[in-house]
Amino acid sequence: MTTQPRATIRTGIGGWTYKPWRGTFYPDDLAQKNELAYAAEKLATLEINGTYYRTQKPATFERWAQAAPDDFVFSLKAPRYVVNRKRLDEAGEGIARFVNSGLSALGDRLGPILWQLPPSKPFQADEFAAFLDLLPATVDGLDLRHAMELRHDSFACADAVNLCREAGVAIVYADSDDYPAIADPTADFVYARLQRGDNAIETGYSADALEAWSARLRSWARGDLPDDLSCVGPARHAGNDGQPRDVFAYFIREGKVRAPHAAMALQQRVAD
């Protein structure tokens, strides 16, 4: 009998350097140089923001990998010089520069690459398709996973969804008041960014909200679509395709002080 592969659900936060986490997440006496190792011990994944602002060196990626335990995964936010350009279909040189900057030093700790488009960038089918074609499948023998965060309302259409599905690129699900919520699974993994936290709640999200998200993440991991989320593309793609999907969920933006606690609370729920 063939054993069906199991999907992995990982919850985490954006970055690991944030002063208000001192005393709320990090112990007061923890040396700052040890914050990454501490966060990687408590969480299952981190979304690195530093790669968005500046080019990192291979030694930096290697140092991050060494600070994290086995089975920990970093997602990397792609650089702004790529995603903020006027023409996405002319981004090939920038994409290559980033992908070949040494991120393969992360080895098996390399997770998805997040390509976050600006809210002002509308959907233009030919340009977007050309950009997707520029995303490499591998680097230095490592398979690459790509996730697109599409923040202009015009991307909430079947054409954009179909292009991502054909490319095997995930569309980020944004739990946000500001950006379109596109729940269509378009890759062998799902990437969600949960942006409705509340610092007044110890776990960032209420118990009921965490329970609801636990059910959604489990559903995605089974290859299903959560019952309370709707797809933009054709309904025939919304059901169970028989293949488990890895799931990455990050708590960011609102309620940031409590984001680590939210990630830990949700990770515990999906593990039970």
Buried (B, 14 or more C-beta within 10 A) or exposed (E): EEEEEEBBBBBBBBBBEBEEBEEBBBEEEBEEEEBBBBBBEBBBBBBBBBBBEEEBEBEBBBEBBEBBEEEBBBBBBBBBBBBBBEEBBEBBEBBBEBBEBBBBBBEEBBBBBBBBBEEEBEBBEEBBBBBBEBBEEEBEEEEBBBBBBBBBEEBBBEBBBBBBBEBBBBBBBBBBEEBBBBBBBBBBBBBBBBBBBBBEBEBBBEEEBBEBBBBBBBBBBBBBBBEEBEBBBEEEBBEEEEEBBBBBBBBBBBBBBBBBBBBBBBBEBBEE
